[in-house]
Amino acid sequence: MKKFLFLCLFIMGLWFALNNFQGLATQGEFDSVIVNFREDIPTSMVSDQLGVISQEYQKKASLNSIFSIDDHVYTLSGDQNLIKQLKKSPLKKYIEYIEPNYLYQALEAPNDPDYSKQWNLHNINIERAWEENQGEGTTVAVIDTGVTRVPDLRQTQFVAGYNFVNDSNNAEDDNGHGTHVAGTIAQSTNNNYGVAGVAYSTKIMPLKVLANGGGGTVADIAEAIRFAADNGADVINMSLGGGGESQVMKDAIDYADSKGVVIIAAAGNSNQNSASYPARYPKVISVSALDAAGKKAPYSNYGAGVDISAPGGSETGKILQETIDPSTGEPQFVGFEGTSMAAPHVAGVAALIKASGIEEPTEVLKILKESSRKVEEDPFNHYGAGQLDAGEAVKLAVKGQITFRDFFRWLRDNGYLNPRFWIDGGVVALVPKLLMVVGSYLLAWFLRVYFPFQWGATMNWGLILGSSGLFFLQGIYIFDLPQWPFRVMGSSVPELANAIQGTSLLNPFLASVLIPFVLIALLLGHHQGKLFAVGISLGVASCLTVHALISPAVLWMPSVDIARTFLGLNALLCLGLAWLATKGEKKTA
């Protein structure tokens, strides 16, 4: 008995704590309340109840819109206290649900002042990708003219690179091309300055292989590829190219691929029917360029070797990033165009995919292709598999994965980390459910004093399923899945009938002694089965008692008092039925 008293004191303390704890998660702001009357109630009766609300609460409820007439959805000004009052009032039997009318806001875009000019990032649906990650924990090697840390790259993380042109550790840019490319990949974002980058939390590895005139050798590029693979790069971007196949280059690419590095290159700017090298190699993702209208850019190579297309810009709309003025070395925001600008979009998205947990280059390519926006008529392969879609790519990458961070975020975003959720705004009230469970065990303890019986797993499950069910499952919400299976799995026996519709009204056929009686009659000759049925009967008794005290809402009952009486009498009948079933039990040690 002491254990039960301790448990009751714990429940009372929990009730107090939850009512006074503000919670770990934001529940949202609202200044009005949604009241959804049951659809099976005549409009005239709804009007009567609106009059009651107006008279008793001094609140005028209004139809949400002309489209809410059939659904009986009304709104009225109010706060959490009004919700509590309405849920406890006799009006509840006419209402399907009462909930806050939360205020939602447009999702925020980055605060970079010129982000609105980056049509290219909007074109690839980047904000949807950022909801999952921003490239954390990945490194992109920029094999180019070097990278200078202009002001809009100051917050971007860098790792050590190399200057293969001059054989030094100083990989600064003296052309402007490489810095521009690095900006598309990881320009510092949300820094109230300049523009944004695709994967702004990735690290940049600057590898200078092109001189200030923009030219470089195959040998230097091949060495840079191997350097990137040996020093932790996840992705390589090569916005460069030319004619002629090279074995030293191919070997370097194969080496990097074998170490799990995703390699991306520009298809070329000659408007020719084939990608240039190194984009043409099988283990390199070749990128053609789109203009601001989503069409093939006039200069872009196409055809053989092209894997995917991405924004590269044209005279009607260029790719804006911060780079340097090669004549002065000073930073400047300038628009470039070319497949050189298209490739880093794909490199940035590859970093986002890698940050989602996809490791193998072939898998990254598969995701890029499957998630791309398909172009139905593309006889000359202008677009490869389609047009880059960062949002869909990351969504596909995380599909089916549940990491601890994802699970924690899911709990937080749905309010489950806020204990008040289970009392005020949740699908199930926590304390009443706990009272049902505790009550069923108290009744079982009471019976065992007079008719000792063997207490095992079957009795426990009967008590739980009869009193509260696996009620926590009712709080689970998974997007795009119907909720009624969770309600059914999370309902006790008296609540099963209304689980599919999600109403609070109990069906008198299940919220009664009927089911326990049938179970005990069927299982009376089977010892363990009978104990399960006794547990169900005691659980139902506890469930009906709590409902009678807190929310006596039963179908076809004309008043709350009649519903309360019905539930109370059936609770007593369930207790009496369990008492009769246990009379024949022999005393156990």
C-alpha positions as CSV (number, residue, x, y, z in Angstrom):
1,M,0.0,0.0,0.0
2,K,2.9,2.4,0.7
3,K,4.1,2.0,-2.9
4,F,0.6,3.0,-4.2
5,L,0.5,6.0,-1.8
6,F,4.0,7.1,-3.0
7,L,2.9,6.7,-6.6
8,C,-0.2,8.8,-6.0
9,L,1.9,11.5,-4.4
10,F,4.2,11.4,-7.4
11,I,1.3,11.9,-9.8
12,M,0.1,14.9,-7.8
13,G,3.6,16.4,-7.8
14,L,3.9,15.8,-11.5
15,W,0.5,17.5,-12.1
16,F,1.7,20.6,-10.2
17,A,5.1,20.6,-12.0
18,L,3.6,20.3,-15.4
19,N,1.1,23.1,-14.8
20,N,3.8,25.4,-13.7
21,F,6.6,24.5,-16.2
22,Q,6.8,26.5,-19.3
23,G,8.4,23.7,-21.3
24,L,11.4,23.2,-23.5
25,A,9.6,23.7,-26.8
26,T,7.8,26.7,-28.2
27,Q,4.1,26.0,-28.5
28,G,3.4,29.0,-30.7
29,E,1.5,32.2,-30.3
30,F,-2.3,32.7,-30.7
31,D,-5.0,35.2,-29.8
32,S,-8.0,33.2,-30.9
33,V,-9.4,29.7,-30.5
34,I,-10.8,27.2,-33.0
35,V,-14.0,25.4,-32.1
36,N,-15.0,22.6,-34.4
37,F,-18.5,21.4,-33.8
38,R,-19.4,17.8,-34.7
39,E,-20.6,17.5,-38.3
40,D,-23.5,15.3,-37.3
41,I,-25.1,18.1,-35.3
42,P,-27.8,20.1,-37.1
43,T,-27.0,23.8,-37.9
44,S,-29.8,24.9,-35.6
45,M,-28.2,23.2,-32.6
46,V,-24.8,24.7,-33.5
47,S,-26.5,28.1,-33.4
48,D,-27.9,27.4,-30.0
49,Q,-24.5,26.5,-28.7
50,L,-23.0,29.6,-30.1
51,G,-25.6,31.5,-28.1
52,V,-24.5,29.7,-25.0
53,I,-20.8,30.6,-25.6
54,S,-21.8,34.3,-26.2
55,Q,-23.9,34.3,-23.0
56,E,-21.6,32.4,-20.6
57,Y,-18.2,33.5,-21.9
58,Q,-19.0,36.9,-23.4
59,K,-17.3,35.8,-26.6
60,K,-18.7,36.0,-30.1
61,A,-17.8,33.0,-32.3
62,S,-17.7,33.6,-36.0
63,L,-17.6,31.1,-38.9
64,N,-14.0,30.9,-40.1
65,S,-15.0,31.4,-43.7
66,I,-17.8,30.5,-46.1
67,F,-16.0,27.2,-46.7
68,S,-16.4,26.2,-43.1
69,I,-20.2,26.0,-43.1
70,D,-20.4,22.2,-43.6
71,D,-17.5,21.5,-41.2
72,H,-18.8,23.8,-38.5
73,V,-15.4,25.4,-37.9
74,Y,-15.7,28.6,-35.8
75,T,-13.2,31.0,-34.3
76,L,-13.4,33.3,-31.3
77,S,-11.0,35.5,-29.4
78,G,-9.5,33.8,-26.4
79,D,-6.5,32.2,-24.6
80,Q,-5.4,29.0,-23.0
81,N,-7.8,29.6,-20.1
82,L,-10.8,29.8,-22.4
83,I,-9.7,26.5,-24.0
84,K,-9.6,24.8,-20.6
85,Q,-13.0,26.2,-19.7
86,L,-14.6,25.1,-22.9
87,K,-13.1,21.6,-22.6
88,K,-14.6,21.2,-19.1
89,S,-18.0,22.7,-20.0
90,P,-21.2,20.8,-21.0
91,L,-20.6,22.2,-24.5
92,K,-17.9,19.6,-25.0
93,K,-20.3,16.9,-26.1
94,Y,-21.2,18.9,-29.1
95,I,-17.7,19.7,-30.1
96,E,-15.2,17.6,-32.0
97,Y,-12.2,19.5,-30.9
98,I,-11.0,22.8,-29.4
99,E,-7.5,24.1,-30.1
100,P,-5.4,27.3,-30.4
101,N,-5.7,29.2,-33.6
102,Y,-1.9,29.5,-33.9
103,L,-0.3,32.4,-35.8
104,Y,2.2,31.2,-38.4
105,Q,4.8,33.4,-40.2
106,A,6.5,33.2,-43.6
107,L,9.7,31.2,-43.2
108,E,12.7,33.5,-43.0
109,A,15.2,33.8,-45.8
110,P,18.9,34.5,-45.1
111,N,19.5,38.1,-43.9
112,D,22.2,38.7,-46.6
113,P,20.9,42.0,-48.2
114,D,21.6,40.8,-51.8
115,Y,20.2,37.3,-51.4
116,S,17.1,38.4,-53.3
117,K,19.3,38.9,-56.4
118,Q,20.4,35.3,-56.4
119,W,17.8,33.9,-58.7
120,N,20.0,30.9,-59.0
121,L,19.6,29.8,-55.4
122,H,15.8,30.2,-55.6
123,N,15.9,28.2,-58.8
124,I,17.4,25.2,-57.1
125,N,15.0,25.3,-54.2
126,I,17.8,25.9,-51.7
127,E,15.7,27.0,-48.7
128,R,14.0,23.6,-48.6
129,A,17.5,21.9,-48.4
130,W,18.6,24.2,-45.6
131,E,15.8,22.9,-43.4
132,E,17.8,19.7,-43.1
133,N,21.4,20.9,-43.1
134,Q,23.8,23.5,-44.4
135,G,26.7,21.2,-45.2
136,E,28.1,20.8,-41.7
137,G,31.1,18.4,-41.3
138,T,32.0,18.3,-45.0
139,T,34.9,19.8,-47.0
140,V,34.8,20.9,-50.6
141,A,38.1,21.2,-52.5
142,V,38.0,24.1,-55.0
143,I,40.6,23.2,-57.7
144,D,40.9,26.6,-59.5
145,T,42.8,29.9,-59.5
146,G,42.9,29.8,-55.7
147,V,40.6,31.4,-53.1
148,T,40.9,34.8,-51.4
149,R,39.1,35.3,-48.1
150,V,37.1,38.3,-49.2
151,P,34.7,39.9,-46.6
152,D,31.8,37.6,-47.5
153,L,34.0,34.5,-46.9
154,R,35.3,35.6,-43.5
155,Q,32.9,33.4,-41.6
156,T,33.3,30.5,-44.0
157,Q,35.6,27.8,-42.6
158,F,38.8,26.9,-44.5
159,V,41.2,24.0,-44.3
160,A,44.8,24.0,-45.5
161,G,45.2,23.9,-49.3
162,Y,48.1,24.2,-51.6
163,N,49.4,26.3,-54.5
164,F,50.5,23.9,-57.3
165,V,51.4,26.7,-59.7
166,N,54.1,28.2,-57.4
167,D,54.7,25.2,-55.1
168,S,53.7,27.0,-51.9
169,N,51.2,26.9,-49.1
170,N,49.7,30.3,-50.2
171,A,46.7,29.4,-52.3
172,E,45.4,33.0,-52.6
173,D,43.5,34.0,-55.8
174,D,45.1,36.4,-58.3
175,N,42.4,36.0,-61.0
176,G,39.0,36.1,-59.2
177,H,37.5,33.0,-60.8
178,G,38.2,30.6,-57.9
179,T,37.0,33.0,-55.3
180,H,33.7,33.4,-57.2
181,V,33.3,29.6,-57.4
182,A,34.1,29.2,-53.7
183,G,31.4,31.8,-53.0
184,T,28.7,29.9,-54.8
185,I,29.6,26.8,-52.8
186,A,30.0,28.4,-49.3
187,Q,29.7,32.2,-49.2
188,S,29.2,33.3,-45.6
189,T,25.4,33.4,-45.1
190,N,23.2,35.0,-42.5
191,N,25.9,37.6,-41.8
192,N,23.9,40.7,-42.8
193,Y,26.4,41.2,-45.6
194,G,26.5,40.5,-49.3
195,V,25.0,37.2,-50.7
196,A,24.6,33.6,-49.7
197,G,26.2,30.2,-50.6
198,V,24.7,26.8,-51.3
199,A,26.4,24.9,-48.5
200,Y,27.5,27.7,-46.3
201,S,28.6,25.5,-43.4
202,T,30.9,23.3,-45.4
203,K,34.7,23.9,-45.3
204,I,36.6,25.1,-48.3
205,M,40.0,23.6,-49.3
206,P,41.6,26.1,-51.8
207,L,43.9,24.3,-54.4
208,K,45.5,26.7,-56.9
209,V,46.2,25.0,-60.2
210,L,45.5,27.9,-62.6
211,A,47.7,30.9,-62.9
212,N,46.4,34.5,-63.0
213,G,45.8,34.1,-66.7
214,G,43.4,31.2,-66.1
215,G,45.6,28.4,-67.5
216,G,47.1,25.4,-65.8
217,T,48.5,22.0,-66.5
218,V,47.0,18.5,-66.3
219,A,49.9,17.4,-64.1
220,D,49.1,20.1,-61.5
221,I,45.4,19.4,-61.6
222,A,46.0,15.6,-61.2
223,E,48.2,16.3,-58.2
224,A,45.6,18.6,-56.7
225,I,43.0,15.8,-57.0
226,R,45.2,13.4,-55.1
227,F,46.0,16.1,-52.5
228,A,42.3,16.6,-51.9
229,A,41.6,12.9,-51.6
230,D,44.4,12.4,-49.1
231,N,43.5,15.4,-47.0
232,G,39.9,14.8,-46.2
233,A,37.9,16.4,-49.0
234,D,34.4,15.1,-49.5
235,V,33.7,16.8,-52.7
236,I,36.0,18.2,-55.5
237,N,34.9,21.1,-57.7
238,M,36.7,21.7,-61.0
239,S,35.3,24.6,-62.9
240,L,37.9,24.2,-65.6
241,G,38.5,22.0,-68.7
242,G,39.9,21.5,-72.1
243,G,40.4,19.0,-74.9
244,G,42.4,15.8,-74.7
245,E,42.2,12.7,-72.6
246,S,44.9,12.2,-70.0
247,Q,45.9,9.0,-68.2
248,V,47.5,10.8,-65.3
249,M,44.2,12.7,-64.8
250,K,42.1,9.6,-65.1
251,D,44.3,7.8,-62.6
252,A,43.9,10.7,-60.1
253,I,40.2,10.7,-60.6
254,D,39.9,7.0,-60.1
255,Y,42.1,7.3,-56.9
256,A,39.9,10.0,-55.4
257,D,36.7,8.1,-56.3
258,S,38.0,5.0,-54.6
259,K,38.4,7.1,-51.4
260,G,34.8,8.2,-51.5
261,V,35.3,11.7,-53.0
262,V,32.5,13.1,-55.2
263,I,34.1,14.8,-58.2
264,I,32.2,17.5,-60.2
265,A,33.4,19.5,-63.2
266,A,32.0,22.0,-65.7
267,A,30.9,20.7,-69.1
268,G,32.5,23.5,-71.0
269,N,31.5,26.8,-72.7
270,S,31.9,26.0,-76.4
271,N,28.2,25.1,-77.2
272,Q,29.5,21.8,-78.5
273,N,27.8,18.4,-78.5
274,S,30.0,16.8,-75.9
275,A,31.4,17.7,-72.5
276,S,35.0,18.7,-72.2
277,Y,37.6,17.0,-70.0
278,P,37.8,16.4,-67.1
279,A,33.9,16.5,-67.0
280,R,33.9,13.8,-69.7
281,Y,35.5,11.1,-67.5
282,P,33.0,8.4,-66.3
283,K,33.6,9.1,-62.6
284,V,33.1,12.8,-62.8
285,I,29.7,14.5,-62.6
286,S,29.5,16.8,-65.6
287,V,27.4,19.9,-65.3
288,S,25.8,21.9,-68.1
289,A,24.5,25.5,-67.6
290,L,21.0,27.0,-67.3
291,D,20.0,30.6,-67.8
292,A,17.7,32.5,-65.5
293,A,14.7,31.2,-67.5
294,G,15.7,27.5,-66.9
295,K,16.8,26.9,-70.4
296,K,20.2,25.8,-71.7
297,A,22.6,28.7,-71.6
298,P,23.7,29.7,-75.1
299,Y,27.4,28.9,-74.5
300,S,26.9,25.6,-72.6
301,N,28.2,22.3,-73.9
302,Y,25.6,19.5,-74.1
303,G,25.2,16.0,-75.3
304,A,27.7,13.2,-74.6
305,G,29.0,13.2,-71.0
306,V,26.5,15.7,-69.5
307,D,25.0,14.3,-66.2
308,I,22.9,17.2,-64.9
309,S,22.3,20.9,-65.4
310,A,22.4,23.8,-62.9
311,P,22.3,27.6,-63.0
312,G,25.2,29.1,-64.9
313,G,23.7,32.4,-65.9
314,S,23.7,34.4,-69.2
315,E,23.6,38.0,-70.3
316,T,20.0,38.2,-69.0
317,G,21.0,37.1,-65.5
318,K,24.4,36.3,-64.1
319,I,25.6,34.5,-61.0
320,L,26.3,37.1,-58.3
321,Q,29.0,36.4,-55.7
322,E,31.8,38.3,-54.0
323,T,35.3,37.9,-55.5
324,I,38.4,40.0,-56.2
325,D,39.1,42.5,-58.9
326,P,42.2,40.9,-60.5
327,S,43.7,44.2,-61.4
328,T,43.6,45.6,-57.9
329,G,43.1,42.6,-55.6
330,E,40.2,44.4,-54.0
331,P,36.9,42.6,-53.2
332,Q,33.9,43.2,-55.4
333,F,30.5,41.8,-56.0
334,V,30.2,40.8,-59.6
335,G,28.1,38.5,-61.8
336,F,29.8,35.8,-63.8
337,E,28.3,33.3,-66.3
338,G,29.5,29.9,-67.6
339,T,29.5,26.2,-66.8
340,S,32.2,27.2,-64.3
341,M,29.4,28.9,-62.3
342,A,27.0,25.9,-62.8
343,A,29.4,23.2,-61.4
344,P,29.8,24.7,-57.9
345,H,26.0,24.7,-57.4
346,V,26.1,20.9,-57.8
347,A,29.3,20.7,-55.6
348,G,27.4,22.6,-52.9
349,V,24.4,20.3,-53.1
350,A,26.7,17.2,-53.1
351,A,28.1,18.6,-49.8
352,L,24.6,18.8,-48.4
353,I,23.9,15.2,-49.5
354,K,27.1,14.1,-47.9
355,A,26.2,15.9,-44.7
356,S,22.9,13.9,-44.7
357,G,24.9,10.7,-44.3
358,I,25.3,9.5,-47.9
359,E,29.0,8.4,-48.4
360,E,29.5,6.7,-51.8
361,P,30.0,8.9,-54.9
362,T,27.7,6.6,-56.9
363,E,24.9,7.1,-54.4
364,V,25.4,10.9,-54.4
365,L,25.1,10.9,-58.2
366,K,22.1,8.7,-58.1
367,I,20.3,11.1,-55.6
368,L,21.3,14.1,-57.8
369,K,19.8,12.4,-60.8
370,E,16.6,11.0,-59.2
371,S,15.8,14.3,-57.5
372,S,16.4,16.6,-60.5
373,R,13.5,18.3,-62.3
374,K,13.0,16.2,-65.4
375,V,12.8,17.9,-68.9
376,E,10.5,15.8,-71.0
377,E,11.8,16.8,-74.4
378,D,15.6,16.9,-74.4
379,P,16.7,15.1,-77.6
380,F,20.2,16.6,-77.5
381,N,20.8,16.0,-73.8
382,H,21.0,19.7,-72.9
383,Y,20.1,18.9,-69.3
384,G,21.4,15.4,-68.5
385,A,19.2,13.7,-66.0
386,G,17.4,17.1,-65.4
387,Q,17.7,20.4,-63.6
388,L,19.3,20.5,-60.2
389,D,16.9,20.6,-57.2
390,A,18.7,21.0,-53.9
391,G,15.5,20.7,-51.8
392,E,14.4,17.4,-53.4
393,A,18.0,16.0,-53.4
394,V,18.4,16.5,-49.6
395,K,14.9,15.3,-48.9
396,L,15.7,12.1,-50.9
397,A,19.1,11.7,-49.1
398,V,17.5,11.8,-45.6
399,K,14.5,9.6,-46.6
400,G,14.3,6.6,-44.3
401,Q,17.1,7.8,-42.1
402,I,16.4,8.6,-38.4
403,T,19.4,10.0,-36.6
404,F,19.3,11.1,-32.9
405,R,19.4,14.7,-34.0
406,D,16.5,14.2,-36.4
407,F,14.5,12.4,-33.8
408,F,15.3,15.1,-31.2
409,R,14.3,17.8,-33.6
410,W,11.1,16.0,-34.5
411,L,10.2,15.8,-30.8
412,R,11.0,19.5,-30.3
413,D,9.2,20.7,-33.4
414,N,6.1,18.8,-32.6
415,G,6.0,20.0,-29.0
416,Y,6.6,16.6,-27.3
417,L,9.5,18.0,-25.3
418,N,7.2,20.4,-23.6
419,P,5.4,18.6,-20.8
420,R,2.5,21.0,-21.0
421,F,1.8,19.5,-24.4
422,W,0.4,16.4,-22.7
423,I,-2.1,18.5,-20.6
424,D,-3.1,21.5,-22.6
425,G,-2.5,21.0,-26.3
426,G,-1.7,17.4,-26.8
427,V,-3.8,14.5,-28.2
428,V,-4.0,12.8,-24.8
429,A,-4.1,14.3,-21.3
430,L,-1.2,12.7,-19.4
431,V,-2.5,12.9,-15.8
432,P,-6.0,11.4,-16.5
433,K,-4.4,8.5,-18.3
434,L,-2.0,7.9,-15.5
435,L,-4.9,8.1,-13.0
436,M,-6.6,5.4,-15.1
437,V,-3.6,3.1,-14.9
438,V,-3.1,3.7,-11.2
439,G,-6.8,3.3,-10.5
440,S,-6.8,-0.1,-12.3
441,Y,-3.9,-1.3,-10.2
442,L,-5.5,-0.1,-7.0
443,L,-8.6,-2.0,-7.8
444,A,-6.6,-5.1,-8.6
445,W,-4.7,-4.7,-5.3
446,F,-8.1,-4.3,-3.5
447,L,-9.4,-7.6,-5.0
448,R,-6.2,-9.5,-4.3
449,V,-6.6,-8.7,-0.5
450,Y,-9.8,-10.7,-0.5
451,F,-9.2,-13.2,-3.4
452,P,-5.5,-13.8,-3.8
453,F,-4.6,-14.7,-7.3
454,Q,-1.5,-15.1,-9.4
455,W,-0.4,-11.7,-10.7
456,G,1.5,-12.0,-14.0
457,A,2.1,-10.4,-17.4
458,T,-1.4,-11.3,-18.6
459,M,-3.0,-9.4,-15.7
460,N,-0.8,-6.4,-16.3
461,W,-1.6,-6.2,-20.0
462,G,-5.3,-6.5,-19.2
463,L,-5.1,-3.6,-16.7
464,I,-3.2,-1.4,-19.1
465,L,-5.3,-2.1,-22.2
466,G,-8.5,-1.8,-20.3
467,S,-7.6,1.4,-18.5
468,S,-5.6,3.6,-20.8
469,G,-4.2,1.6,-23.7
470,L,-0.8,2.6,-25.1
471,F,-2.1,6.1,-25.0
472,F,1.3,7.8,-25.8
473,L,1.0,6.5,-29.4
474,Q,-1.9,8.9,-29.9
475,G,0.6,11.8,-29.6
476,I,2.7,10.5,-32.5
477,Y,2.3,12.5,-35.7
478,I,4.0,11.4,-38.9
479,F,3.5,13.6,-42.0
480,D,1.6,12.0,-44.9
481,L,0.5,9.0,-42.8
482,P,-3.1,8.6,-41.6
483,Q,-3.5,9.1,-37.9
484,W,-6.3,6.7,-37.1
485,P,-3.9,3.7,-36.8
486,F,-2.0,5.5,-34.0
487,R,-5.2,6.4,-32.3
488,V,-6.4,2.7,-32.5
489,M,-3.1,1.3,-31.2
490,G,-3.1,4.0,-28.4
491,S,-6.7,3.6,-27.2
492,S,-8.1,1.6,-24.3
493,V,-11.0,-0.7,-24.8
494,P,-13.7,1.9,-24.0
495,E,-12.2,4.3,-26.5
496,L,-11.7,2.0,-29.5
497,A,-15.0,2.9,-31.2
498,N,-14.2,6.6,-31.4
499,A,-10.5,6.1,-32.3
500,I,-10.9,6.2,-36.1
501,Q,-13.0,9.4,-36.1
502,G,-10.8,11.0,-33.5
503,T,-13.8,12.2,-31.5
504,S,-14.0,12.5,-27.7
505,L,-17.4,10.9,-27.5
506,L,-17.4,7.4,-26.0
507,N,-19.6,4.7,-27.6
508,P,-21.8,3.2,-24.9
509,F,-21.4,-0.3,-26.4
510,L,-17.7,-0.3,-25.7
511,A,-17.7,2.1,-22.7
512,S,-19.6,-0.3,-20.6
513,V,-19.5,-3.7,-18.9
514,L,-20.3,-5.4,-22.2
515,I,-16.8,-6.2,-23.5
516,P,-15.4,-7.4,-20.1
517,F,-18.5,-9.6,-19.7
518,V,-18.0,-11.2,-23.1
519,L,-14.3,-11.7,-22.4
520,I,-14.7,-13.3,-19.0
521,A,-17.5,-15.5,-20.3
522,L,-15.3,-16.8,-23.1
523,L,-12.1,-17.2,-21.1
524,L,-13.5,-18.3,-17.8
525,G,-12.2,-21.8,-18.3
526,H,-8.7,-20.7,-19.2
527,H,-6.6,-19.6,-16.2
528,Q,-4.3,-17.0,-17.9
529,G,-7.0,-15.9,-20.2
530,K,-9.4,-15.3,-17.3
531,L,-6.8,-13.2,-15.5
532,F,-6.4,-11.1,-18.7
533,A,-10.1,-10.6,-18.9
534,V,-10.2,-9.7,-15.2
535,G,-7.5,-7.2,-15.9
536,I,-9.5,-5.8,-18.8
537,S,-12.6,-5.5,-16.5
538,L,-10.7,-3.7,-13.8
539,G,-9.0,-1.4,-16.3
540,V,-12.3,-0.5,-17.9
541,A,-13.8,0.2,-14.5
542,S,-10.9,2.6,-13.8
543,C,-11.2,4.2,-17.2
544,L,-14.9,4.7,-17.0
545,T,-14.6,6.2,-13.5
546,V,-12.0,8.8,-14.6
547,H,-14.1,9.7,-17.7
548,A,-17.2,10.0,-15.4
549,L,-15.3,12.5,-13.2
550,I,-13.4,14.5,-15.8
551,S,-15.1,14.2,-19.2
552,P,-18.5,12.4,-19.2
553,A,-19.2,12.6,-23.0
554,V,-21.1,9.6,-24.3
555,L,-22.9,9.2,-27.6
556,W,-26.7,9.5,-27.6
557,M,-26.8,10.7,-24.0
558,P,-29.1,13.7,-23.7
559,S,-27.2,15.3,-20.8
560,V,-23.9,15.2,-18.9
561,D,-25.6,13.9,-15.7
562,I,-27.1,11.0,-17.5
563,A,-23.7,10.2,-19.2
564,R,-21.9,10.4,-15.8
565,T,-24.5,8.1,-14.2
566,F,-24.1,5.6,-17.1
567,L,-20.3,5.5,-16.8
568,G,-20.4,5.3,-13.1
569,L,-22.9,2.4,-13.0
570,N,-20.9,0.5,-15.7
571,A,-17.7,1.0,-13.7
572,L,-19.3,-0.6,-10.7
573,L,-20.6,-3.4,-12.8
574,C,-17.1,-4.0,-14.2
575,L,-15.7,-4.1,-10.7
576,G,-18.4,-6.5,-9.6
577,L,-17.8,-8.7,-12.6
578,A,-14.1,-8.9,-11.8
579,W,-14.9,-9.7,-8.2
580,L,-17.2,-12.6,-9.2
581,A,-14.6,-14.0,-11.6
582,T,-11.9,-14.0,-8.9
583,K,-14.0,-15.6,-6.2
584,G,-12.9,-19.1,-7.3
585,E,-9.2,-18.3,-7.3
586,K,-7.1,-20.3,-4.9
587,K,-4.8,-18.6,-2.6
588,T,-1.2,-18.4,-3.9
589,A,2.1,-17.9,-2.0
